[in-house]
Amino acid sequence: MATPTEQQQPKPAAAVTEEEETRKLYVTAADAQAFTEAVLRGNGAPADHARTVAECLVAADLRGVDTHGVNRLPSYMARVRAGVLDAAATPTLTQVTPAAAQVDGHNTFGAVAGGVAMQAAVDMARVYGIGMVSVKHSNHFGMSAWLVQKALDEGMMSLVFTNSSPALPAWGARSKLLGVSPIACGAPGGDDESPFILDMAPSVAARGKVYKAKRRGEKIPLDWALDAEGRPTDDPAAALEGVMLPMGGPKGSALSIMMDVFSGVFSGSAFAGHVTNPYDPSRPADVGHFLVAIKPDLFMPLADFRARMRHLYDRVVKESEPAAGVDRVYFPGEIEQRTERERRRAGIPYVEAEVRALNEEAQRVGAEAIRVSADGGGG
Ligand SMILES: NC(=O)c1ccc[n+]([C@@H]2O[C@H](COP(=O)([O-])OP(=O)(O)OC[C@H]3O[C@@H](n4cnc5c(N)ncnc54)[C@H](O)[C@@H]3O)[C@@H](O)[C@H]2O)c1
């Protein structure tokens, strides 16, 4: 049943009950996009930058990657207000060889620098079969799958790497050095409904999930992180004082070093623990990225490639026998696609505290409050 939308007004902290803190409020993708763009423009982002960053954040919320969605806006805006992120800078592209280019983000939003880089990689791949772009002096680009999807929209396979601020120890160490830097890649599927999209942090869980648990007053599983004393903890605040745990022990830590080699060392950006945390507005982040686009029909006709991807999907999803307690086997990216279909129908759920923080951002720049609906029935 459709419910009327309401303008959500910030409330004084004392008036907010625990139930209100966790109650879900639903926002349509279009309203989330319009709201986010307005806040970004209000903070000095040109319209095209605002559209790009908002698309990236809303795409994460639609896919269920709530840790990298519109809730990142306050931390991004704090960086802009502190003068450590240039909301209006235009990335520059230098062609190095016919199939390799470098983007200097000039310290603008990661989504903007990443978007310019992926478009360049795709344009090169269309002519030469492959296009590689290194990005320096960028910022946090949010959910990597947004860039993978941009390549897929152009019919391309891709690799999307980034480095990030220290959160993980090198294997065997106890202090933060390496980033929880996601590794992402994609390929067109047998049809447009079943692409391959892998997008994973090399930790047991992305650090954004700890920030989200802290925001929502929730506990975290004991195998995600250690506290400052090196003990397992279920308290997100204590985990943020300590270290995230790499997935697969030394293998996760090696994958994080791989992200730093390709994104940091190779590009000329910060590396080896020198990228600034996106929640620390004291200095520029200097994030590096590494993007590759590849034509899927380089070695065979596209129809053959797609038929082989269809066969792979069927073998993985339809012919694998589910293990005990598992209802269904999924292809990488498939769960997020299902979430996106559902959220496009019902709206994106946020909790009251998140809506309040977003509306505080809107108030600062005189933008309208975000339009929310009290049930996810049909927004
Ligand atoms: N920009 C940054 O600095 C940064 C840092 C960390 C994380 N991130 C983002 O955080 C997000 C979350 O990362 P994560 O590692 O927590 O992701 P995740 O663990 O939720 O998923 C990782 C991958 O596994 C697949 N998957 C998950 N469950 C599955 C199942 N049951 N069957 C088949 N496949 C399944 C997903 O489709 C995905 O490709 C990513 O989008 C990443 O880009 C960004």
The ligand as a Gaussian input file, in Angstrom:
#p B3LYP/6-31G(d) Opt

LIG

0 1
 N       36.388000       2.398000      -1.618000
 C       36.905000       1.779000      -0.574000
 O       37.941000       2.165000      -0.060000
 C       36.216000       0.558000      -0.005000
 C       36.806000      -0.104000       1.078000
 C       36.195000      -1.259000       1.561000
 C       35.024000      -1.738000       0.987000
 N       34.462000      -1.057000      -0.055000
 C       33.207000      -1.562000      -0.650000
 O       32.470000      -2.250000       0.348000
 C       31.636000      -3.190000      -0.264000
 C       31.496000      -4.398000       0.622000
 O       32.612000      -5.298000       0.517000
 P       32.515000      -6.742000       1.224000
 O       33.798000      -7.428000       1.061000
 O       31.956000      -6.574000       2.584000
 O       31.405000      -7.438000       0.295000
 P       30.573000      -8.777000       0.571000
 O       31.310000      -9.674000       1.511000
 O       29.170000      -8.412000       0.931000
 O       30.557000      -9.450000      -0.879000
 C       31.764000      -9.813000      -1.526000
 C       31.460000     -10.516000      -2.838000
 O       30.927000     -11.810000      -2.576000
 C       29.708000     -11.998000      -3.275000
 N       28.815000     -12.765000      -2.417000
 C       28.436000     -12.439000      -1.146000
 N       27.632000     -13.401000      -0.659000
 C       27.513000     -14.352000      -1.617000
 C       26.840000     -15.622000      -1.715000
 N       26.081000     -16.101000      -0.719000
 N       26.967000     -16.331000      -2.868000
 C       27.700000     -15.859000      -3.896000
 N       28.385000     -14.688000      -3.864000
 C       28.286000     -13.939000      -2.748000
 C       29.156000     -10.624000      -3.542000
 O       28.336000     -10.613000      -4.712000
 C       30.430000      -9.814000      -3.723000
 O       30.854000      -9.851000      -5.062000
 C       32.163000      -3.381000      -1.672000
 O       31.230000      -2.803000      -2.566000
 C       33.461000      -2.584000      -1.717000
 O       33.731000      -1.971000      -2.966000
 C       35.020000       0.070000      -0.559000

